[in-house]
């Protein structure tokens, strides 16, 4: 009989969540470094360089890889011979570990969890509760797999009840392009096949905790049908040319994981969940000997890749920005932004829409005339930081507000991550505005371009308040220009054609 103490369990959860907030799993770093070496698309190679540079900076500075520090998901295998020395339930202990990790004063993590999801959506302020899955198994240990899953990738999860005769590869290849780039590729795809609807989703999620081993699998060759399926899907998905951040390129996925389970004769459930460039997970076992500390990687494990701005990037003075300057930008242009911009995302846009609907004006300190808005919910700063990690959020969530913002506020450009939907692109074209893309998964790198930060409106919204940032050489790419040209359409199409003609990839 093994005794697991409440304190050791809570401490292990808390320490692991801090660890994965700033240390990428090394299997991901090695796979991404290999993708960087192979990449031939300049835009994709630049994006991967930002992600790798950001990763090493976070490992050195012990700050979050991404501003979206995720919803905590825990898979527990509890041995039947385990005895708990605890007054809390297991769920309560996990929540306490989350609370301590996310409020740690030396590395504050962003609280993203909202209660009452259908109505008030009030932030719980400590990122609790976690989502916990239990399995009671033979043995005398507690095995823990945990992840901090970002909302951008989680929102791209897909599920279907296929007919028994339907082709799995066909469904995946039809579905992946529908996911867009909001999940921040290159990353992993987890697929669950069989069981029931909820079992398929659980398998897809748990598979993302597995080690990235696609290169090793291809080298030794598949040994069963599942491994054959993994290789086929990985190759065919990469042949789509979606590439890093959806800009077009050779690497969209680094690995595809597949778990399966017996199912009803009339059913073929299938779930697919992506893991983003901020892949964060850990696996450890409590055996009663004390709290678990995860091994600290060496900085020599990171590749010698340091992102630097494109020599042809255009310097932009945000404080003197005009519609004429915006109209001169072309899709694909690299920009370095300097001056002041405003921030705002879902909750702020919704509140602005409410003000206009009631015949009210914007708050006194908010003037979007000839200005740029950055879709971001930053991490709170620590020590001498102007702001914590502050990477972009998924831009499509603001598409429904774009016409209103461009028509009524004087706004002329927006910054976010991934593609815009048809509604957003049409509003941008109509108003001759522009959409600029920052790299998702490079939040700490981006934050170093922010020299000052202050809340100017909606302070009660926390990280979703409207801030004013002063930035210096903030790197962005023109993703949609004033004519409606869209790199998230042209880039993947171009690279899909190129991939077909590359002998080594055909």
C-alpha atoms as one frame of an Amber mdcrd trajectory, in Angstrom:
protein
   0.000   0.000   0.000   1.440   3.353  -1.119   0.438   6.577   0.612   0.218
   9.705  -1.525   0.086  12.893   0.499  -2.080  15.844  -0.395   0.844  18.251
  -0.263   3.066  16.129  -2.528   0.290  15.737  -5.087  -0.575  19.444  -5.141
   3.079  20.487  -5.299   3.768  18.091  -8.175   0.825  19.439 -10.182   1.815
  23.056  -9.504   5.492  22.573 -10.310   4.694  20.670 -13.514   2.403  23.440
 -14.758   5.067  26.052 -14.130   7.630  23.834 -15.874   5.584  23.327 -19.047
   4.704  27.011 -19.239   8.294  27.848 -20.221   9.925  24.564 -21.316   8.779
  23.037 -24.582   9.039  19.221 -24.661  12.380  18.467 -26.292  10.812  16.074
 -28.796   8.839  19.021 -30.148  11.927  21.264 -30.301  13.940  18.628 -32.162
  11.111  17.962 -34.622  10.558  21.674 -35.219  14.295  22.261 -35.689  14.315
  19.536 -38.357  11.306  21.181 -40.020  13.164  24.512 -39.991  16.143  22.948
 -41.783  13.874  21.395 -44.441  11.645  24.426 -44.972  11.940  26.192 -48.334
   9.187  28.791 -47.941  10.746  32.070 -46.727   7.576  33.119 -44.886   7.210
  29.757 -43.138  10.922  29.596 -42.304  10.695  33.068 -40.737   7.685  31.997
 -38.649   9.418  28.819 -37.422  12.511  30.869 -36.565  10.348  33.135 -34.406
   8.816  30.127 -32.630  12.213  28.516 -31.960  13.757  31.791 -30.799  10.770
  32.451 -28.555  11.060  28.948 -27.096  14.684  29.404 -26.103  13.970  32.874
 -24.659  11.202  31.388 -22.503  13.470  28.584 -21.299  16.067  31.166 -20.314
  13.667  33.700 -18.795  11.147  31.296 -17.231   8.206  33.075 -18.831   5.260
  31.627 -20.759   5.757  30.317 -24.295   2.340  31.704 -25.217   0.104  34.342
 -23.674  -2.707  31.763 -23.774  -1.511  29.609 -20.896  -4.350  27.224 -21.512
  -7.046  25.201 -19.844  -5.515  22.502 -17.655  -6.398  18.941 -18.661  -5.267
  16.033 -16.464  -5.383  12.290 -17.096  -4.886  10.242 -13.912  -4.278   6.521
 -13.535  -4.759   5.789  -9.845  -3.491   2.445  -8.566  -5.969   0.358  -6.589
  -3.370  -0.073  -3.831  -2.941   3.683  -3.356  -4.014   5.302  -0.109  -4.560
   9.063   0.010  -3.403  11.098   3.008  -5.652  14.008   2.120  -8.652  16.033
   3.242  -9.444  17.331  -0.259 -10.949  15.396  -3.156  -8.644  14.603  -6.075
 -10.403  17.277  -8.155  -9.885  19.809  -5.367  -6.206  18.892  -5.090  -5.698
  19.312  -8.835  -7.464  22.683  -8.685  -5.254  23.803  -5.819  -2.179  22.844
  -7.841  -3.503  24.870 -10.773  -4.244  27.832  -8.514  -0.728  27.882  -7.060
   0.890  27.521 -10.474  -1.108  30.248 -12.201  -0.708  32.751  -9.356   3.013
  32.109  -8.860   4.511  35.598  -8.327   7.730  34.894 -10.225   5.918  33.650
 -13.328   2.308  34.751 -13.360   0.255  32.743 -15.863  -2.821  34.112 -17.595
  -6.163  33.192 -16.082  -8.377  32.266 -19.044 -11.146  30.144 -17.512 -14.643
  31.619 -17.333 -17.502  30.234 -15.268 -21.159  30.304 -16.353 -20.060  29.743
 -19.973 -23.513  30.197 -21.515 -24.251  33.545 -19.892 -22.058  35.836 -17.756
 -18.734  34.134 -18.661 -17.068  35.535 -15.554 -13.342  34.867 -15.236 -12.491
  32.643 -12.248  -9.219  34.602 -11.895  -7.055  31.564 -11.018  -7.581  29.337
 -14.082  -9.576  26.782 -12.126 -11.266  24.391 -12.429  -9.164  21.902 -14.353
 -10.659  19.170 -16.516  -9.754  15.861 -14.839 -10.164  12.322 -16.199  -9.694
   9.320 -13.892  -8.905   5.671 -14.452  -8.584   3.164 -11.603  -5.911   0.605
 -12.462  -3.945  -2.165 -10.739  -0.838  -0.965  -8.909   0.366   1.301  -6.149
   1.259   4.534  -7.960  -0.514   7.567  -9.403   0.385   8.252 -13.015  -0.217
  11.833 -14.128  -0.421  13.204 -17.657  -1.244  16.880 -17.790  -1.426  19.574
 -20.399  -2.186  23.272 -20.632  -4.280  23.389 -23.803  -4.608  26.687 -25.645
  -8.005  27.890 -26.776  -6.953  28.629 -30.354  -6.075  25.010 -31.070  -8.889
  23.608 -28.933 -11.418  25.604 -30.948 -10.353  23.761 -34.096 -11.308  20.332
 -32.693 -13.451  18.263 -35.046 -15.774  15.289 -34.561 -17.918  13.157 -36.843
 -19.977   9.995 -36.712 -18.868   8.285 -39.900 -20.643   5.365 -41.470 -18.761
   2.075 -41.082 -17.822   2.108 -44.769 -16.590   5.713 -44.827 -12.903   6.334
 -45.468 -10.958   7.834 -42.567  -8.243   9.399 -44.741 -10.860  11.080 -46.922
 -12.538  12.618 -43.853  -9.257  13.903 -42.431  -8.146  15.386 -45.734 -11.494
  17.129 -46.168 -11.491  18.399 -42.576  -7.935  19.677 -42.058  -8.256  22.564
 -44.573 -11.461  23.624 -42.802  -9.459  24.097 -39.588  -7.499  26.968 -41.093
  -4.339  28.091 -39.301  -5.880  29.262 -36.035  -4.372  26.222 -34.315  -0.873
  27.620 -34.995   0.836  24.969 -37.113   3.268  23.308 -37.273   2.138  21.045
 -34.463   0.526  17.663 -33.852  -2.832  16.164 -34.701  -4.433  13.707 -32.316
  -7.059  11.364 -33.743  -9.406   9.062 -31.854 -11.273   6.351 -33.754 -14.048
   4.211 -32.314 -15.637   3.792 -28.917 -18.501   6.212 -28.441 -18.659   9.917
 -29.228 -17.057  11.015 -25.959 -14.510   8.168 -26.008 -13.259   9.232 -29.435
 -12.728  12.787 -28.189 -10.901  11.577 -25.079  -8.599   9.370 -27.146  -7.797
  12.231 -29.503  -6.914  14.474 -26.566  -4.842  11.890 -24.707  -2.927  10.961
 -27.847  -1.500  14.480 -27.918   0.469  13.596 -24.761   2.496  11.066 -26.764
   6.124  11.537 -27.799   6.713  12.957 -31.298   8.336  10.099 -33.200   7.258
  10.430 -36.835  10.843  10.659 -38.105  11.833   7.523 -36.182   8.674   5.709
 -37.338   9.437   6.439 -40.979  13.046   5.359 -40.518  12.168   1.919 -39.086
   8.993   1.456 -41.086   5.412   0.838 -39.915   4.670  -2.377 -38.032   0.866
  -2.274 -38.064  -2.095  -0.669 -39.809  -2.315   2.226 -37.327   1.313   3.167
 -37.989   0.694   2.958 -41.723  -2.287   5.294 -41.264  -0.209   7.765 -39.234
   2.448   8.007 -41.938  -0.106   8.316 -44.737  -1.963  11.089 -42.966   1.195
  12.990 -42.009   2.496  12.970 -45.583  -0.830  13.861 -47.182  -1.542  16.689
 -44.727   1.894  18.217 -45.312   1.309  17.935 -49.065  -1.603  20.369 -48.645
   1.015  23.132 -48.405  -0.695  24.922 -45.491   2.643  25.419 -43.734   3.705
  27.300 -40.629   1.013  29.746 -39.504  -0.906  28.956 -42.692   1.529  30.983
 -44.815   2.340  28.134 -47.174   5.199  25.692 -46.766   6.409  22.139 -46.342
   5.574  21.432 -42.687   2.021  21.662 -41.393   2.159  18.709 -38.984   5.177
  17.262 -37.208   3.326  14.111 -36.193  -0.108  12.488 -36.306  -1.177  10.295
 -33.394  -3.994   7.738 -33.654  -5.698   5.919 -30.775  -8.525   3.479 -31.408
 -11.100   1.503 -29.397 -13.777  -1.085 -30.251 -17.056   0.491 -31.334 -20.661
  -0.324 -32.182 -21.178  -2.230 -35.425 -23.297   0.616 -36.795 -20.802   3.369
 -35.914 -17.411   4.797 -36.726 -16.855   7.803 -34.407 -13.822   9.902 -35.241
 -12.355  12.902 -33.423  -9.439  15.116 -34.380  -7.788  17.639 -32.056  -4.728
  19.722 -32.965  -1.875  20.686 -30.671  -0.381  24.080 -31.435   3.120  25.526
 -31.547   2.805  26.081 -27.786   2.741  22.336 -27.134   2.703  21.976 -23.330
   2.411  18.642 -21.551   4.161  16.528 -18.921   4.056  12.934 -17.686   5.154
  11.829 -14.205   4.422   9.186 -11.580   3.903   9.588  -7.823   5.086   6.563
  -5.844   4.785   7.861  -2.284   8.405   9.006  -1.997   7.576  12.706  -2.270
   6.738  15.437  -4.748   7.992  14.964  -8.308  10.347  17.406 -10.008  10.600
  17.294 -13.786  14.092  17.227 -15.333  15.403  20.604 -16.445  16.538  20.590
 -20.080  19.849  22.066 -21.169  19.819  25.146 -23.370  22.184  23.263 -25.668
  19.173  21.141 -26.637  17.763  24.111 -28.560  18.973  24.639 -32.130  21.249
  27.538 -32.982  18.442  29.551 -34.558  17.986  33.228 -33.756  15.255  35.166
 -35.504  16.143  38.582 -36.883  13.931  41.006 -38.818  13.882  40.723 -42.586
  16.333  43.249 -44.048  13.601  44.301 -46.478  10.992  44.891 -43.763   9.311
  48.303 -43.870   9.433  50.494 -40.779   6.000  51.910 -39.965   5.309  54.940
 -37.771   1.987  54.097 -36.118   1.646  57.620 -34.740   1.597  59.074 -38.254
  -0.319  56.285 -39.966  -2.725  57.276 -42.745  -5.145  55.391 -44.992  -2.784
  56.165 -47.896   0.094  54.361 -46.156  -2.124  51.371 -45.399  -3.278  51.274
 -49.027   0.361  51.095 -50.163   1.006  47.824 -48.332   0.843  44.595 -50.315
  -0.053  41.136 -49.068   3.137  39.427 -47.925   4.981  42.622 -46.995   6.984
  42.407 -43.761   6.501  45.373 -41.432   8.163  46.579 -38.241   5.696  48.652
 -36.238   6.748  51.607 -34.097   4.595  53.850 -31.927   1.280  53.409 -30.133
  -1.491  50.919 -30.849  -4.621  49.833 -29.009  -5.647  46.321 -28.059  -9.002
  44.611 -27.893 -10.481  41.159 -28.394 -13.824  39.356 -28.012 -15.170  40.916
 -24.822 -14.011  44.443 -25.701 -15.520  44.239 -29.183 -18.804  43.000 -27.747
 -18.886  45.891 -25.281 -18.111  48.426 -28.006 -20.956  46.995 -30.080 -23.249
  47.402 -27.071 -22.263  51.058 -26.674 -23.060  51.814 -30.309 -26.339  49.902
 -30.122 -27.376  52.111 -27.189 -26.420  55.314 -28.985 -23.375  55.845 -26.746
 -19.862  56.808 -27.764 -16.537  55.128 -27.085 -14.860  55.675 -23.684 -13.080
  59.013 -23.340  -9.565  57.552 -23.642 -10.303  55.417 -26.696  -9.874  56.850
 -30.189  -9.339  54.408 -33.040  -9.074  57.062 -35.767  -6.255  56.080 -38.155
  -5.035  53.563 -35.624  -4.252  49.855 -35.366  -5.887  47.388 -32.995  -4.036
  44.331 -31.713  -6.115  41.253 -30.877  -4.349  40.179 -27.690  -4.965  39.186
 -24.087  -1.546  39.607 -22.452  -0.046  37.866 -19.447   0.446  40.136 -16.429
   3.983  41.561 -16.185   6.534  40.552 -13.557   9.637  42.365 -12.379  10.636
  45.071 -14.895   8.443  43.915 -17.781   6.203  46.427 -19.529   3.851  43.527
 -20.254   4.005  39.760 -20.019   3.998  37.493 -23.073   1.592  39.072 -25.540
   1.152  37.035 -28.695  -1.849  37.406 -31.004  -5.185  35.670 -30.614  -7.213
  34.051 -33.400  -8.457  36.831 -35.667 -11.523  35.081 -37.087 -13.303  35.513
 -33.750 -13.418  39.243 -34.478 -14.754  38.888 -38.038 -18.325  39.604 -36.978
 -17.240  42.942 -35.487 -14.901  44.048 -38.289 -17.441  45.921 -40.412 -18.644
  47.838 -37.339 -15.124  48.744 -36.243 -13.994  49.905 -39.682 -17.182  51.836
 -40.410 -17.773  53.529 -37.065 -14.447  54.007 -35.293 -11.922  55.171 -37.906
  -9.808  52.038 -37.406  -7.591  51.286 -40.426  -5.670  48.102 -39.551  -5.821
  45.059 -37.282  -3.261  42.570 -35.939  -4.046  38.971 -35.048  -3.030  35.438
 -35.834  -4.012  33.093 -38.659  -6.479  33.733 -41.457  -9.552  35.971 -41.700
 -12.890  34.570 -42.786 -14.845  35.803 -45.830 -16.791  38.360 -43.771 -13.635
  39.873 -42.345 -11.800  39.927 -45.683 -14.732  41.614 -47.427 -14.955  44.323
 -44.742 -11.208  44.936 -45.055 -11.445  45.224 -48.842 -14.540  47.439 -48.685
 -12.931  49.937 -46.278  -9.430  49.666 -47.815  -8.005  48.637 -44.458  -5.412
  45.905 -43.756  -5.021  42.827 -41.605  -1.537  42.188 -40.209  -0.488  38.804
 -38.884   1.830  38.238 -35.934   3.214  34.764 -35.252   1.241  32.628 -32.835
   3.600  30.752 -30.518   6.087  33.629 -30.272   4.432  35.562 -27.442   7.524
  36.302 -25.354   9.480  37.417 -28.410   6.634  39.756 -29.392   6.399  41.148
 -25.852  10.009  42.332 -26.051   8.878  44.797 -28.731   6.376  46.361 -26.293
   8.039  49.200 -24.382   5.063  50.439 -22.333   1.523  49.360 -21.527  -1.473
  50.934 -19.830  -5.152  50.082 -19.534  -7.307  52.755 -21.177 -10.794  51.212
 -20.950 -12.831  48.279 -19.623 -10.393  47.477 -16.808 -12.915  45.045 -15.305
 -12.361  42.724 -18.278  -8.875  41.837 -17.028  -6.703  40.552 -19.852  -9.526
  41.435 -22.287  -9.423  45.139 -21.359  -8.361  47.740 -23.929  -4.680  48.542
 -23.480  -2.459  51.057 -25.190   0.909  49.573 -26.103   3.937  51.496 -27.270
   5.931  49.210 -29.542   9.353  49.254 -31.141   9.995  47.180 -34.273   7.089
  44.803 -33.651   7.248  42.238 -36.495   4.112  41.559 -38.546   3.214  40.407
 -42.047   0.528  41.965 -44.226  -1.888  39.043 -44.482  -4.825  40.854 -46.143
  -4.149  44.093 -47.965  -6.490  46.922 -48.911  -7.361  45.197 -52.192  -8.418
  42.016 -50.374  -5.373  39.979 -51.436  -4.969  37.232 -48.846  -1.713  35.360
 -48.142  -3.607  32.583 -46.371  -5.155  31.734 -49.735  -2.246  32.424 -52.065
   0.516  30.936 -49.886  -0.887  27.411 -49.360  -2.073  27.256 -52.985   1.395
  28.164 -54.253   3.137  25.650 -51.992   0.688  22.865 -52.728   1.613  23.249
 -56.389   5.344  23.391 -55.574   5.182  20.291 -53.385   3.694  18.300 -56.265
   6.756  19.150 -58.344   9.395  18.369 -55.707  10.758  14.852 -56.365  11.788
  14.259 -52.754   8.313  15.111 -51.535   6.117  13.752 -54.290
